[in-house]
Amino acid sequence: MKFVDEAEIDVRSGKGGDGCVSFRRERYVPKGGPDGGDGGRGGSVILKADRQLSTLLDHRYTRHYHADNGRPGMGKDRYGAAGKDLTVQVPVGTLVYDRDTNQLLSDLDRHAAELVAARGGAGGRGNLRFKTPTQRAPTKAEPGQPGEERRLRLELKLLADVGVVGFPNTGKSTLVSRISRAKPKIADYPFTTLVPTLGVVAAGDHDSFVIADVPGLIEGAHQGAGLGHRFLKHVERCRVLVHLLTWEPGEDPDPHALVKRFDSLEREMELFDPDLATKPRVIAISKIDLSEVRSILEAVTELLAPRKLPLIPVSSVTGEGLDRLIGELYRLI
């Protein structure tokens, strides 16, 4: 299924039903009074978070959502039926903005969370409601109130415990596929991952956490370079980050170059959102199954020591270090 994390929709609630003007017309009731009932309320449009959904794709094709109108009141004190509410399902983690004011209306960050995006109009009162001791035969009734119309912008930010970040082609997808049941696309060219992928990692016999494979970042990502801030936003909700570092294929491993890449990655995330710099982080050095990488691990460890972050060498090929990485991530979570 195609991953879509932004959509714009228009919602309109139902109009309330009109009140009724009616009088009793029964043969043996010589002084029949007013008996016009109230109109029914209009249906509301409700956005509801559903954990079974993972994309806003449906809302790219269906952009207009209208709830039912209320039915008008009737004689014999019969009320009109209320319009049926319209429930629109969205993924958990959807932020709802008013497109006209850019105001955040709600963050649907848990399953079954709801937002009444457009409230149905109230039904009008029938003439029975206007009867008084001095006004025995009122001939007026109220019209139903109009429904609300809103233009909304939906923005999905994935909910994950751990986010794996790094430059393109560092093995993020391979790592996620080895420690979880996720099946991201894996290939030996940059930007193989074009959309975030979620996986569930088993941590012990009864515990687990959710990990997200975020598309590769490059210099200037906070300004939109590469896949840019479109996917940096998905890191904002992660509780722990994994900085996956390695060298390009055929590149001569240089400890100083690796540290420079780490600092560049940190800078891009901090420029995008300063709060990202305060999240718990783990540095993972990948591809240690290669002798040239293993030979300089000690030098890399010394250079990164001032950052005071856990550093774990791993190999997605042999599995070395993966259990330790899972344990450290679970401890931080």
Buried (B, 14 or more C-beta within 10 A) or exposed (E): EEBBBEBBBBBBBBBBBBBBBBBEEEEEEEEBEBBBBBBBBBBBBBBBBBEEBBBBBBBBEEEEBBBBBBBBBBBEBBBBBBBBBBBBBBBBBBBBBBBEEEEEBBBBBEEEBEBBBBBBBBBBBBBBBBBEEEEEEBEBBBBBBBBBEBBBBBBBBBBBBBBBBBBBBBBBBBBBBBBBEBEBEBEEEBEBBEBBBBBBBBBEEEEEBBBBBBBBBBBEBBEEEBBBBBBBBBBBBBBBBBBBBBBEEEEEBEBEBBBEBBEBBBBBBBBBBEEBEEBBBBBBBBBBBBEEBBEBBEBBBEBBEEBEBBBBBBBBBEEBBBEBBBEBBBEBB
